């Protein structure tokens, strides 16, 4: 049995730990051979591979990034994409494909498996935690750790200068990083994409925090927007890429707060710090278990499935189900943490 492995889409901490677990169990327990596909779906599309064996994955458990490279190539956008992938898998004698990705990469895996019968198994990764069917995606815990550490640091400097400090965190269309790091870091306002915010209410919370003699920390997800408004973007997408690049709401918010409350406000954009570097112990644990169970799914011929965390168990769910809709923050959870606002 020869198994291909790819990592697609935006990177996150823990990708290498999945690849390592897949290879270790596949070689040691099942005698499989592996092929690393380079740069996500571009690898199988163009037949671009790297050797993948136990020496290749040695020492990669704590390494950030991905030793296989990544891209946001969409093979289904190409007229003959499916045929080219099929031909390359045949040529390389690859019997199964383990795809490690987020909504985009796994959405492609779901269609390739369900509509074209390709033998795909999926592993969910993204710092955004927005894939359905799993309690956690790989990379989320590390991002929350980075954001929480930053909020802890910002508290002390905010207090010294009696300033408002706005922290813009990632998360895309989901507010999971904002909610988790905001709660863990003791933020006074948390703003998420799922709940467009009222700027007057935000300023009222800021003012009440100062009245209690403390300096407010405002955590805002990069996809959050004011009520009735569009997302605030500092980067205008080129006509060629057409891709929206979220970021800018933090700076906009600080300007509005300063104007409306008369208090000095500054912004820290955490950006790609949340995606880089070594995975947290939890993400190493999750990545390893996802990898071990993904290779078991291959052994069972259980294609079209994604490994997922449910409680403390790793289960398998249809990839199509996990990618059909984005997992967003439940309004009840947001309301629950609202007791700490202001
Ligand atoms: O989906 C992961 C993510 O990091 C989001 O949280 C963020 O909004 C986006 O990607 C940033 O993307 P890029 O690296 O393409 O600017």
py3Dmol code that shows the C-alpha trace and the ligand (Angstrom):
import py3Dmol

protein = """\
ATOM      1  CA  UNK A   1       0.000   0.000   0.000  1.00  0.00           C
ATOM      2  CA  UNK A   2       1.297   3.457  -0.927  1.00  0.00           C
ATOM      3  CA  UNK A   3      -0.287   6.450   0.759  1.00  0.00           C
ATOM      4  CA  UNK A   4       0.001  10.086  -0.342  1.00  0.00           C
ATOM      5  CA  UNK A   5      -0.079  12.885   2.237  1.00  0.00           C
ATOM      6  CA  UNK A   6      -0.696  16.598   1.621  1.00  0.00           C
ATOM      7  CA  UNK A   7      -1.173  19.752   3.683  1.00  0.00           C
ATOM      8  CA  UNK A   8      -3.302  22.446   2.018  1.00  0.00           C
ATOM      9  CA  UNK A   9      -4.557  25.980   2.609  1.00  0.00           C
ATOM     10  CA  UNK A  10      -3.257  28.337   5.284  1.00  0.00           C
ATOM     11  CA  UNK A  11      -0.750  26.743   7.631  1.00  0.00           C
ATOM     12  CA  UNK A  12      -1.104  26.247  11.376  1.00  0.00           C
ATOM     13  CA  UNK A  13       0.990  24.755  14.176  1.00  0.00           C
ATOM     14  CA  UNK A  14       0.838  20.952  14.394  1.00  0.00           C
ATOM     15  CA  UNK A  15       0.764  19.975  10.711  1.00  0.00           C
ATOM     16  CA  UNK A  16       4.113  18.175  10.913  1.00  0.00           C
ATOM     17  CA  UNK A  17       3.006  16.313  14.016  1.00  0.00           C
ATOM     18  CA  UNK A  18       0.109  14.806  12.014  1.00  0.00           C
ATOM     19  CA  UNK A  19       2.414  13.772   9.161  1.00  0.00           C
ATOM     20  CA  UNK A  20       4.845  12.232  11.648  1.00  0.00           C
ATOM     21  CA  UNK A  21       2.137  10.164  13.366  1.00  0.00           C
ATOM     22  CA  UNK A  22       0.704   9.004  10.031  1.00  0.00           C
ATOM     23  CA  UNK A  23       4.120   7.855   8.807  1.00  0.00           C
ATOM     24  CA  UNK A  24       5.227   6.305  12.089  1.00  0.00           C
ATOM     25  CA  UNK A  25       2.112   4.174  12.483  1.00  0.00           C
ATOM     26  CA  UNK A  26       1.757   3.465   8.759  1.00  0.00           C
ATOM     27  CA  UNK A  27       5.321   2.172   8.405  1.00  0.00           C
ATOM     28  CA  UNK A  28       5.709   0.471  11.781  1.00  0.00           C
ATOM     29  CA  UNK A  29       2.278  -1.165  12.135  1.00  0.00           C
ATOM     30  CA  UNK A  30       1.047  -1.650   8.580  1.00  0.00           C
ATOM     31  CA  UNK A  31       4.206  -1.714   6.447  1.00  0.00           C
ATOM     32  CA  UNK A  32       2.892   1.116   4.217  1.00  0.00           C
ATOM     33  CA  UNK A  33       5.020   3.313   1.968  1.00  0.00           C
ATOM     34  CA  UNK A  34       4.384   7.049   1.819  1.00  0.00           C
ATOM     35  CA  UNK A  35       4.640   9.816  -0.774  1.00  0.00           C
ATOM     36  CA  UNK A  36       4.661  13.479   0.285  1.00  0.00           C
ATOM     37  CA  UNK A  37       2.727  15.715  -2.106  1.00  0.00           C
ATOM     38  CA  UNK A  38       4.184  19.207  -2.280  1.00  0.00           C
ATOM     39  CA  UNK A  39       2.143  22.406  -1.762  1.00  0.00           C
ATOM     40  CA  UNK A  40      -1.338  21.077  -1.087  1.00  0.00           C
ATOM     41  CA  UNK A  41      -3.458  20.108  -4.087  1.00  0.00           C
ATOM     42  CA  UNK A  42      -0.741  21.405  -6.441  1.00  0.00           C
ATOM     43  CA  UNK A  43       1.254  18.249  -5.577  1.00  0.00           C
ATOM     44  CA  UNK A  44      -1.161  15.629  -6.920  1.00  0.00           C
ATOM     45  CA  UNK A  45      -2.226  17.966  -9.722  1.00  0.00           C
ATOM     46  CA  UNK A  46       1.319  18.283 -11.028  1.00  0.00           C
ATOM     47  CA  UNK A  47       2.776  15.047  -9.674  1.00  0.00           C
ATOM     48  CA  UNK A  48       5.185  16.995  -7.461  1.00  0.00           C
ATOM     49  CA  UNK A  49       6.384  14.798  -4.596  1.00  0.00           C
ATOM     50  CA  UNK A  50       9.019  14.468  -1.880  1.00  0.00           C
ATOM     51  CA  UNK A  51      10.175  11.268  -0.155  1.00  0.00           C
ATOM     52  CA  UNK A  52       8.265  10.632   3.042  1.00  0.00           C
ATOM     53  CA  UNK A  53       9.600   8.008   5.434  1.00  0.00           C
ATOM     54  CA  UNK A  54      10.518   7.751   9.127  1.00  0.00           C
ATOM     55  CA  UNK A  55      13.845   9.641   8.789  1.00  0.00           C
ATOM     56  CA  UNK A  56      12.004  12.463   6.950  1.00  0.00           C
ATOM     57  CA  UNK A  57       9.643  13.038   9.881  1.00  0.00           C
ATOM     58  CA  UNK A  58      12.181  12.633  12.669  1.00  0.00           C
ATOM     59  CA  UNK A  59      12.328  15.663  14.987  1.00  0.00           C
ATOM     60  CA  UNK A  60       9.260  17.329  13.433  1.00  0.00           C
ATOM     61  CA  UNK A  61       6.814  16.917  16.349  1.00  0.00           C
ATOM     62  CA  UNK A  62       7.472  20.417  17.773  1.00  0.00           C
ATOM     63  CA  UNK A  63       8.126  22.113  14.406  1.00  0.00           C
ATOM     64  CA  UNK A  64       5.758  24.798  13.140  1.00  0.00           C
ATOM     65  CA  UNK A  65       4.862  25.255   9.469  1.00  0.00           C
ATOM     66  CA  UNK A  66       4.708  22.253   7.152  1.00  0.00           C
ATOM     67  CA  UNK A  67       7.559  20.181   5.769  1.00  0.00           C
ATOM     68  CA  UNK A  68       5.313  19.394   2.769  1.00  0.00           C
ATOM     69  CA  UNK A  69       4.634  23.013   1.854  1.00  0.00           C
ATOM     70  CA  UNK A  70       1.152  24.360   1.191  1.00  0.00           C
ATOM     71  CA  UNK A  71      -0.880  26.336  -1.339  1.00  0.00           C
ATOM     72  CA  UNK A  72      -4.447  27.350  -1.981  1.00  0.00           C
ATOM     73  CA  UNK A  73      -4.611  25.544  -5.336  1.00  0.00           C
ATOM     74  CA  UNK A  74      -8.152  24.503  -6.282  1.00  0.00           C
ATOM     75  CA  UNK A  75      -7.918  21.494  -8.620  1.00  0.00           C
ATOM     76  CA  UNK A  76     -11.663  21.500  -9.235  1.00  0.00           C
ATOM     77  CA  UNK A  77     -11.390  24.961 -10.812  1.00  0.00           C
ATOM     78  CA  UNK A  78      -9.248  23.410 -13.555  1.00  0.00           C
ATOM     79  CA  UNK A  79     -11.082  21.794 -16.420  1.00  0.00           C
ATOM     80  CA  UNK A  80      -9.021  18.586 -16.343  1.00  0.00           C
ATOM     81  CA  UNK A  81      -8.037  18.763 -12.650  1.00  0.00           C
ATOM     82  CA  UNK A  82      -9.656  15.490 -11.590  1.00  0.00           C
ATOM     83  CA  UNK A  83      -8.193  13.577 -14.547  1.00  0.00           C
ATOM     84  CA  UNK A  84      -4.701  14.949 -13.830  1.00  0.00           C
ATOM     85  CA  UNK A  85      -4.910  13.969 -10.154  1.00  0.00           C
ATOM     86  CA  UNK A  86      -6.177  10.504 -11.027  1.00  0.00           C
ATOM     87  CA  UNK A  87      -3.398  10.029 -13.622  1.00  0.00           C
ATOM     88  CA  UNK A  88      -0.707  11.146 -11.175  1.00  0.00           C
ATOM     89  CA  UNK A  89      -1.999   8.885  -8.397  1.00  0.00           C
ATOM     90  CA  UNK A  90      -1.962   5.965 -10.858  1.00  0.00           C
ATOM     91  CA  UNK A  91       1.511   6.820 -12.150  1.00  0.00           C
ATOM     92  CA  UNK A  92       2.879   7.067  -8.603  1.00  0.00           C
ATOM     93  CA  UNK A  93       0.957   3.927  -7.547  1.00  0.00           C
ATOM     94  CA  UNK A  94      -0.741   5.837  -4.722  1.00  0.00           C
ATOM     95  CA  UNK A  95      -3.684   3.879  -3.278  1.00  0.00           C
ATOM     96  CA  UNK A  96      -4.963   6.444  -0.769  1.00  0.00           C
ATOM     97  CA  UNK A  97      -4.600  10.115   0.040  1.00  0.00           C
ATOM     98  CA  UNK A  98      -4.516  11.714   3.496  1.00  0.00           C
ATOM     99  CA  UNK A  99      -5.460  15.379   3.150  1.00  0.00           C
ATOM    100  CA  UNK A 100      -4.776  17.752   6.042  1.00  0.00           C
ATOM    101  CA  UNK A 101      -6.626  21.023   5.648  1.00  0.00           C
ATOM    102  CA  UNK A 102      -9.377  23.478   6.459  1.00  0.00           C
ATOM    103  CA  UNK A 103     -12.715  24.164   4.791  1.00  0.00           C
ATOM    104  CA  UNK A 104     -11.248  24.790   1.325  1.00  0.00           C
ATOM    105  CA  UNK A 105      -8.831  21.865   1.125  1.00  0.00           C
ATOM    106  CA  UNK A 106     -11.239  19.414   2.727  1.00  0.00           C
ATOM    107  CA  UNK A 107     -14.172  20.706   0.653  1.00  0.00           C
ATOM    108  CA  UNK A 108     -12.144  19.598  -2.366  1.00  0.00           C
ATOM    109  CA  UNK A 109     -11.341  16.250  -0.699  1.00  0.00           C
ATOM    110  CA  UNK A 110     -15.062  15.685  -0.022  1.00  0.00           C
ATOM    111  CA  UNK A 111     -15.984  16.274  -3.674  1.00  0.00           C
ATOM    112  CA  UNK A 112     -13.093  14.181  -4.988  1.00  0.00           C
ATOM    113  CA  UNK A 113     -14.147  11.308  -2.720  1.00  0.00           C
ATOM    114  CA  UNK A 114     -17.926  11.521  -3.095  1.00  0.00           C
ATOM    115  CA  UNK A 115     -18.284  12.616  -6.730  1.00  0.00           C
ATOM    116  CA  UNK A 116     -15.170  11.075  -8.285  1.00  0.00           C
ATOM    117  CA  UNK A 117     -14.466   8.078  -6.046  1.00  0.00           C
ATOM    118  CA  UNK A 118     -10.942   9.122  -5.078  1.00  0.00           C
ATOM    119  CA  UNK A 119      -9.699   7.433  -1.875  1.00  0.00           C
ATOM    120  CA  UNK A 120      -9.403  10.474   0.436  1.00  0.00           C
ATOM    121  CA  UNK A 121      -9.240  10.600   4.227  1.00  0.00           C
ATOM    122  CA  UNK A 122      -9.193  14.010   5.936  1.00  0.00           C
ATOM    123  CA  UNK A 123      -7.664  15.644   9.009  1.00  0.00           C
ATOM    124  CA  UNK A 124      -9.152  18.980  10.195  1.00  0.00           C
ATOM    125  CA  UNK A 125      -6.741  21.853  10.759  1.00  0.00           C
ATOM    126  CA  UNK A 126      -7.203  25.594  11.097  1.00  0.00           C
ATOM    127  CA  UNK A 127      -6.532  28.053  13.874  1.00  0.00           C
ATOM    128  CA  UNK A 128     -10.101  29.334  13.290  1.00  0.00           C
ATOM    129  CA  UNK A 129     -11.771  26.175  14.746  1.00  0.00           C
ATOM    130  CA  UNK A 130     -14.585  26.680  12.221  1.00  0.00           C
ATOM    131  CA  UNK A 131     -14.971  23.150  10.802  1.00  0.00           C
ATOM    132  CA  UNK A 132     -18.169  21.353  11.749  1.00  0.00           C
ATOM    133  CA  UNK A 133     -18.197  17.795  13.048  1.00  0.00           C
ATOM    134  CA  UNK A 134     -15.235  18.182  15.399  1.00  0.00           C
ATOM    135  CA  UNK A 135     -15.010  19.823  18.816  1.00  0.00           C
ATOM    136  CA  UNK A 136     -11.565  21.190  17.951  1.00  0.00           C
ATOM    137  CA  UNK A 137      -9.472  21.748  14.861  1.00  0.00           C
ATOM    138  CA  UNK A 138      -5.731  21.420  14.953  1.00  0.00           C
ATOM    139  CA  UNK A 139      -3.883  24.715  15.565  1.00  0.00           C
ATOM    140  CA  UNK A 140      -6.675  26.441  17.464  1.00  0.00           C
ATOM    141  CA  UNK A 141      -5.247  25.780  20.925  1.00  0.00           C
ATOM    142  CA  UNK A 142      -1.840  27.183  19.982  1.00  0.00           C
ATOM    143  CA  UNK A 143      -3.410  30.334  18.520  1.00  0.00           C
ATOM    144  CA  UNK A 144      -5.475  30.836  21.692  1.00  0.00           C
ATOM    145  CA  UNK A 145      -2.310  30.426  23.785  1.00  0.00           C
ATOM    146  CA  UNK A 146      -0.480  33.065  21.731  1.00  0.00           C
ATOM    147  CA  UNK A 147      -3.420  35.484  21.910  1.00  0.00           C
ATOM    148  CA  UNK A 148      -3.945  34.940  25.652  1.00  0.00           C
ATOM    149  CA  UNK A 149      -0.247  35.515  26.359  1.00  0.00           C
ATOM    150  CA  UNK A 150      -0.420  38.762  24.402  1.00  0.00           C
ATOM    151  CA  UNK A 151      -3.525  39.950  26.262  1.00  0.00           C
ATOM    152  CA  UNK A 152      -1.822  39.220  29.603  1.00  0.00           C
ATOM    153  CA  UNK A 153       1.099  41.438  28.552  1.00  0.00           C
ATOM    154  CA  UNK A 154      -1.130  44.193  27.228  1.00  0.00           C
ATOM    155  CA  UNK A 155      -2.992  44.486  30.554  1.00  0.00           C
ATOM    156  CA  UNK A 156       0.091  45.730  32.376  1.00  0.00           C
ATOM    157  CA  UNK A 157       1.092  48.343  29.825  1.00  0.00           C
ATOM    158  CA  UNK A 158      -2.537  49.492  29.428  1.00  0.00           C
ATOM    159  CA  UNK A 159      -2.669  50.082  33.201  1.00  0.00           C
ATOM    160  CA  UNK A 160       0.623  51.990  33.264  1.00  0.00           C
ATOM    161  CA  UNK A 161      -0.576  54.439  30.619  1.00  0.00           C
ATOM    162  CA  UNK A 162      -4.321  54.484  31.358  1.00  0.00           C
ATOM    163  CA  UNK A 163      -4.987  53.641  27.728  1.00  0.00           C
ATOM    164  CA  UNK A 164      -7.457  51.507  25.864  1.00  0.00           C
ATOM    165  CA  UNK A 165      -5.654  48.655  24.157  1.00  0.00           C
ATOM    166  CA  UNK A 166      -7.404  46.975  21.267  1.00  0.00           C
ATOM    167  CA  UNK A 167      -6.138  43.497  20.296  1.00  0.00           C
ATOM    168  CA  UNK A 168      -7.071  42.253  16.836  1.00  0.00           C
ATOM    169  CA  UNK A 169      -6.980  38.457  16.678  1.00  0.00           C
ATOM    170  CA  UNK A 170      -7.497  36.134  13.711  1.00  0.00           C
ATOM    171  CA  UNK A 171     -10.428  33.806  13.198  1.00  0.00           C
ATOM    172  CA  UNK A 172     -11.919  34.799   9.855  1.00  0.00           C
ATOM    173  CA  UNK A 173     -15.705  34.415   9.855  1.00  0.00           C
ATOM    174  CA  UNK A 174     -15.705  32.729  13.264  1.00  0.00           C
ATOM    175  CA  UNK A 175     -15.057  34.327  16.650  1.00  0.00           C
ATOM    176  CA  UNK A 176     -13.609  31.283  18.415  1.00  0.00           C
ATOM    177  CA  UNK A 177     -10.116  32.701  18.988  1.00  0.00           C
ATOM    178  CA  UNK A 178     -11.587  36.014  20.215  1.00  0.00           C
ATOM    179  CA  UNK A 179     -14.013  34.345  22.624  1.00  0.00           C
ATOM    180  CA  UNK A 180     -11.515  31.854  24.064  1.00  0.00           C
ATOM    181  CA  UNK A 181      -8.545  34.221  24.392  1.00  0.00           C
ATOM    182  CA  UNK A 182     -10.764  37.107  25.507  1.00  0.00           C
ATOM    183  CA  UNK A 183     -12.221  35.043  28.330  1.00  0.00           C
ATOM    184  CA  UNK A 184      -8.876  33.481  29.288  1.00  0.00           C
ATOM    185  CA  UNK A 185      -7.104  36.849  29.175  1.00  0.00           C
ATOM    186  CA  UNK A 186      -9.772  38.769  31.099  1.00  0.00           C
ATOM    187  CA  UNK A 187     -10.670  41.167  28.280  1.00  0.00           C
ATOM    188  CA  UNK A 188     -13.302  43.816  29.006  1.00  0.00           C
ATOM    189  CA  UNK A 189     -14.875  43.709  25.560  1.00  0.00           C
ATOM    190  CA  UNK A 190     -14.864  40.816  23.054  1.00  0.00           C
ATOM    191  CA  UNK A 191     -16.179  41.441  19.531  1.00  0.00           C
ATOM    192  CA  UNK A 192     -16.858  38.611  17.088  1.00  0.00           C
ATOM    193  CA  UNK A 193     -18.013  38.329  13.456  1.00  0.00           C
ATOM    194  CA  UNK A 194     -21.153  36.416  14.419  1.00  0.00           C
ATOM    195  CA  UNK A 195     -22.510  39.394  16.397  1.00  0.00           C
ATOM    196  CA  UNK A 196     -22.091  42.768  14.653  1.00  0.00           C
ATOM    197  CA  UNK A 197     -21.264  45.300  17.366  1.00  0.00           C
ATOM    198  CA  UNK A 198     -22.796  48.619  18.382  1.00  0.00           C
ATOM    199  CA  UNK A 199     -19.958  51.150  18.630  1.00  0.00           C
ATOM    200  CA  UNK A 200     -21.889  53.212  21.229  1.00  0.00           C
ATOM    201  CA  UNK A 201     -22.162  50.107  23.430  1.00  0.00           C
ATOM    202  CA  UNK A 202     -18.427  49.415  23.008  1.00  0.00           C
ATOM    203  CA  UNK A 203     -17.633  53.001  24.099  1.00  0.00           C
ATOM    204  CA  UNK A 204     -20.004  52.662  27.061  1.00  0.00           C
ATOM    205  CA  UNK A 205     -18.119  49.525  28.208  1.00  0.00           C
ATOM    206  CA  UNK A 206     -14.792  51.325  27.784  1.00  0.00           C
ATOM    207  CA  UNK A 207     -15.989  54.284  29.819  1.00  0.00           C
ATOM    208  CA  UNK A 208     -17.420  52.130  32.599  1.00  0.00           C
ATOM    209  CA  UNK A 209     -14.117  50.264  32.849  1.00  0.00           C
ATOM    210  CA  UNK A 210     -12.218  53.527  33.309  1.00  0.00           C
ATOM    211  CA  UNK A 211     -14.778  54.608  35.890  1.00  0.00           C
ATOM    212  CA  UNK A 212     -13.840  51.502  37.877  1.00  0.00           C
ATOM    213  CA  UNK A 213     -10.218  52.757  37.646  1.00  0.00           C
ATOM    214  CA  UNK A 214      -8.995  50.091  35.254  1.00  0.00           C
ATOM    215  CA  UNK A 215      -7.785  50.332  31.647  1.00  0.00           C
ATOM    216  CA  UNK A 216      -9.858  48.374  29.146  1.00  0.00           C
ATOM    217  CA  UNK A 217      -8.646  45.646  26.840  1.00  0.00           C
ATOM    218  CA  UNK A 218     -10.828  45.172  23.768  1.00  0.00           C
ATOM    219  CA  UNK A 219     -10.387  41.902  21.841  1.00  0.00           C
ATOM    220  CA  UNK A 220     -11.738  41.955  18.300  1.00  0.00           C
ATOM    221  CA  UNK A 221     -11.815  39.162  15.711  1.00  0.00           C
ATOM    222  CA  UNK A 222     -10.468  40.175  12.299  1.00  0.00           C
ATOM    223  CA  UNK A 223     -13.855  39.408  10.707  1.00  0.00           C
ATOM    224  CA  UNK A 224     -15.926  41.483  13.200  1.00  0.00           C
ATOM    225  CA  UNK A 225     -17.917  44.400  11.852  1.00  0.00           C
ATOM    226  CA  UNK A 226     -20.026  47.279  13.181  1.00  0.00           C
ATOM    227  CA  UNK A 227     -23.776  46.774  13.145  1.00  0.00           C
ATOM    228  CA  UNK A 228     -25.184  47.664   9.731  1.00  0.00           C
ATOM    229  CA  UNK A 229     -21.669  47.997   8.299  1.00  0.00           C
ATOM    230  CA  UNK A 230     -19.308  45.993   6.141  1.00  0.00           C
ATOM    231  CA  UNK A 231     -16.072  44.417   7.458  1.00  0.00           C
ATOM    232  CA  UNK A 232     -13.330  47.023   7.831  1.00  0.00           C
ATOM    233  CA  UNK A 233     -10.492  46.225   5.440  1.00  0.00           C
ATOM    234  CA  UNK A 234      -7.159  48.015   5.077  1.00  0.00           C
ATOM    235  CA  UNK A 235      -6.135  45.912   2.102  1.00  0.00           C
ATOM    236  CA  UNK A 236      -8.076  46.333  -1.109  1.00  0.00           C
ATOM    237  CA  UNK A 237      -8.074  43.036  -3.015  1.00  0.00           C
ATOM    238  CA  UNK A 238      -6.647  43.249  -6.499  1.00  0.00           C
ATOM    239  CA  UNK A 239      -9.046  42.450  -9.323  1.00  0.00           C
ATOM    240  CA  UNK A 240      -6.743  39.536 -10.184  1.00  0.00           C
ATOM    241  CA  UNK A 241      -6.776  37.817  -6.776  1.00  0.00           C
ATOM    242  CA  UNK A 242     -10.256  39.025  -5.773  1.00  0.00           C
ATOM    243  CA  UNK A 243      -9.444  37.559  -2.351  1.00  0.00           C
ATOM    244  CA  UNK A 244     -10.519  39.507   0.699  1.00  0.00           C
ATOM    245  CA  UNK A 245      -7.731  39.945   3.252  1.00  0.00           C
ATOM    246  CA  UNK A 246      -9.243  40.521   6.681  1.00  0.00           C
ATOM    247  CA  UNK A 247      -7.513  43.033   8.952  1.00  0.00           C
ATOM    248  CA  UNK A 248      -8.108  46.636   9.873  1.00  0.00           C
ATOM    249  CA  UNK A 249     -11.049  46.490  12.264  1.00  0.00           C
ATOM    250  CA  UNK A 250      -8.723  46.903  15.282  1.00  0.00           C
ATOM    251  CA  UNK A 251      -7.217  50.145  14.010  1.00  0.00           C
ATOM    252  CA  UNK A 252     -10.649  51.465  12.990  1.00  0.00           C
ATOM    253  CA  UNK A 253     -12.050  50.620  16.423  1.00  0.00           C
ATOM    254  CA  UNK A 254      -9.231  52.404  18.285  1.00  0.00           C
ATOM    255  CA  UNK A 255      -9.866  55.532  16.182  1.00  0.00           C
ATOM    256  CA  UNK A 256     -13.582  55.444  16.929  1.00  0.00           C
ATOM    257  CA  UNK A 257     -13.037  54.840  20.661  1.00  0.00           C
ATOM    258  CA  UNK A 258     -10.551  57.724  20.883  1.00  0.00           C
ATOM    259  CA  UNK A 259     -12.874  60.113  19.054  1.00  0.00           C
ATOM    260  CA  UNK A 260     -15.953  59.171  21.000  1.00  0.00           C
ATOM    261  CA  UNK A 261     -14.535  58.749  24.545  1.00  0.00           C
ATOM    262  CA  UNK A 262     -11.549  61.119  24.488  1.00  0.00           C
ATOM    263  CA  UNK A 263      -9.359  58.295  25.868  1.00  0.00           C
ATOM    264  CA  UNK A 264      -6.133  57.339  24.135  1.00  0.00           C
ATOM    265  CA  UNK A 265      -6.529  54.032  22.298  1.00  0.00           C
ATOM    266  CA  UNK A 266      -3.909  51.885  20.544  1.00  0.00           C
ATOM    267  CA  UNK A 267      -4.093  48.693  18.547  1.00  0.00           C
ATOM    268  CA  UNK A 268      -2.017  45.513  18.453  1.00  0.00           C
ATOM    269  CA  UNK A 269      -2.628  43.230  15.472  1.00  0.00           C
ATOM    270  CA  UNK A 270      -1.430  39.738  16.364  1.00  0.00           C
ATOM    271  CA  UNK A 271      -1.668  38.504  12.780  1.00  0.00           C
ATOM    272  CA  UNK A 272       0.455  35.549  11.714  1.00  0.00           C
ATOM    273  CA  UNK A 273       2.122  35.217  15.127  1.00  0.00           C
ATOM    274  CA  UNK A 274      -0.962  33.105  15.867  1.00  0.00           C
ATOM    275  CA  UNK A 275      -0.203  30.715  13.009  1.00  0.00           C
ATOM    276  CA  UNK A 276       3.565  30.383  13.334  1.00  0.00           C
ATOM    277  CA  UNK A 277       5.883  28.495  15.663  1.00  0.00           C
ATOM    278  CA  UNK A 278       5.707  25.401  17.777  1.00  0.00           C
ATOM    279  CA  UNK A 279       2.354  23.702  18.530  1.00  0.00           C
ATOM    280  CA  UNK A 280       1.086  23.705  22.119  1.00  0.00           C
ATOM    281  CA  UNK A 281       1.178  20.390  24.031  1.00  0.00           C
ATOM    282  CA  UNK A 282      -2.573  19.984  23.385  1.00  0.00           C
ATOM    283  CA  UNK A 283      -2.108  20.512  19.635  1.00  0.00           C
ATOM    284  CA  UNK A 284       0.768  17.992  19.586  1.00  0.00           C
ATOM    285  CA  UNK A 285      -1.517  15.503  21.353  1.00  0.00           C
ATOM    286  CA  UNK A 286      -4.431  16.228  18.996  1.00  0.00           C
ATOM    287  CA  UNK A 287      -2.276  16.159  15.851  1.00  0.00           C
ATOM    288  CA  UNK A 288      -0.740  12.853  16.852  1.00  0.00           C
ATOM    289  CA  UNK A 289      -4.079  11.212  17.615  1.00  0.00           C
ATOM    290  CA  UNK A 290      -5.607  12.602  14.392  1.00  0.00           C
ATOM    291  CA  UNK A 291      -2.660  11.162  12.447  1.00  0.00           C
ATOM    292  CA  UNK A 292      -2.905   7.725  14.087  1.00  0.00           C
ATOM    293  CA  UNK A 293      -6.648   7.521  13.410  1.00  0.00           C
ATOM    294  CA  UNK A 294      -6.310   8.820   9.820  1.00  0.00           C
ATOM    295  CA  UNK A 295      -3.961   5.974   8.934  1.00  0.00           C
ATOM    296  CA  UNK A 296      -6.412   3.520  10.562  1.00  0.00           C
ATOM    297  CA  UNK A 297      -9.185   4.911   8.329  1.00  0.00           C
ATOM    298  CA  UNK A 298      -6.951   4.197   5.316  1.00  0.00           C
ATOM    299  CA  UNK A 299      -6.362   0.649   6.561  1.00  0.00           C
ATOM    300  CA  UNK A 300     -10.142   0.176   6.911  1.00  0.00           C
ATOM    301  CA  UNK A 301     -10.749   1.596   3.412  1.00  0.00           C
ATOM    302  CA  UNK A 302     -13.077   4.113   5.084  1.00  0.00           C
ATOM    303  CA  UNK A 303     -12.720   6.857   2.465  1.00  0.00           C
ATOM    304  CA  UNK A 304     -14.623  10.143   2.335  1.00  0.00           C
ATOM    305  CA  UNK A 305     -14.223  10.393   6.123  1.00  0.00           C
ATOM    306  CA  UNK A 306     -12.610  12.997   8.376  1.00  0.00           C
ATOM    307  CA  UNK A 307     -11.153  12.199  11.783  1.00  0.00           C
ATOM    308  CA  UNK A 308     -12.734  14.367  14.458  1.00  0.00           C
ATOM    309  CA  UNK A 309     -12.520  15.045  18.184  1.00  0.00           C
ATOM    310  CA  UNK A 310     -15.716  14.389  20.165  1.00  0.00           C
ATOM    311  CA  UNK A 311     -15.151  14.843  23.863  1.00  0.00           C
ATOM    312  CA  UNK A 312     -11.964  12.849  24.371  1.00  0.00           C
ATOM    313  CA  UNK A 313     -12.675  10.354  21.576  1.00  0.00           C
ATOM    314  CA  UNK A 314     -11.454  10.452  18.000  1.00  0.00           C
ATOM    315  CA  UNK A 315     -14.317   9.487  15.667  1.00  0.00           C
ATOM    316  CA  UNK A 316     -14.885   9.529  11.885  1.00  0.00           C
ATOM    317  CA  UNK A 317     -17.444  11.784  10.197  1.00  0.00           C
ATOM    318  CA  UNK A 318     -18.196  12.295   6.482  1.00  0.00           C
ATOM    319  CA  UNK A 319     -15.860  14.998   5.127  1.00  0.00           C
ATOM    320  CA  UNK A 320     -18.831  16.489   3.264  1.00  0.00           C
ATOM    321  CA  UNK A 321     -20.733  16.908   6.538  1.00  0.00           C
ATOM    322  CA  UNK A 322     -17.791  18.664   8.216  1.00  0.00           C
ATOM    323  CA  UNK A 323     -17.314  21.117   5.352  1.00  0.00           C
ATOM    324  CA  UNK A 324     -20.962  21.751   4.486  1.00  0.00           C
ATOM    325  CA  UNK A 325     -21.340  24.634   6.891  1.00  0.00           C
ATOM    326  CA  UNK A 326     -19.045  26.763   9.000  1.00  0.00           C
ATOM    327  CA  UNK A 327     -19.053  26.190  12.776  1.00  0.00           C
ATOM    328  CA  UNK A 328     -19.633  29.547  14.441  1.00  0.00           C
ATOM    329  CA  UNK A 329     -19.839  30.746  18.041  1.00  0.00           C
ATOM    330  CA  UNK A 330     -23.169  29.918  19.638  1.00  0.00           C
ATOM    331  CA  UNK A 331     -25.042  33.114  20.712  1.00  0.00           C
ATOM    332  CA  UNK A 332     -25.610  31.554  24.159  1.00  0.00           C
ATOM    333  CA  UNK A 333     -21.842  31.192  24.692  1.00  0.00           C
ATOM    334  CA  UNK A 334     -21.276  34.802  23.676  1.00  0.00           C
ATOM    335  CA  UNK A 335     -24.015  35.934  26.035  1.00  0.00           C
ATOM    336  CA  UNK A 336     -22.480  33.871  28.830  1.00  0.00           C
ATOM    337  CA  UNK A 337     -19.139  35.681  28.653  1.00  0.00           C
ATOM    338  CA  UNK A 338     -20.880  39.091  28.383  1.00  0.00           C
ATOM    339  CA  UNK A 339     -20.961  39.293  32.188  1.00  0.00           C
ATOM    340  CA  UNK A 340     -17.292  40.385  32.000  1.00  0.00           C
ATOM    341  CA  UNK A 341     -17.843  43.216  29.512  1.00  0.00           C
ATOM    342  CA  UNK A 342     -17.411  46.777  30.739  1.00  0.00           C
TER     343      UNK A 342
END
"""
ligand_1 = """\
16
LIG
O -8.080 30.865 8.154
C -6.939 31.116 8.886
C -6.643 32.599 8.918
O -5.435 32.749 9.657
C -7.751 33.492 9.477
O -7.847 33.456 10.868
C -7.335 34.834 8.936
O -8.434 35.700 8.842
C -6.780 34.479 7.592
O -6.412 33.115 7.642
C -5.560 35.258 7.171
O -5.179 34.798 5.925
P -3.859 35.195 5.120
O -2.696 34.519 5.771
O -4.128 34.652 3.764
O -3.762 36.684 5.178
"""
view = py3Dmol.view(width=600, height=400)
view.addModel(protein, "pdb")
view.setStyle({"model": 0}, {"cartoon": {"style": "trace"}})
view.addModel(ligand_1, "xyz")
view.setStyle({"model": 1}, {"stick": {}})
view.zoomTo()
view.show()
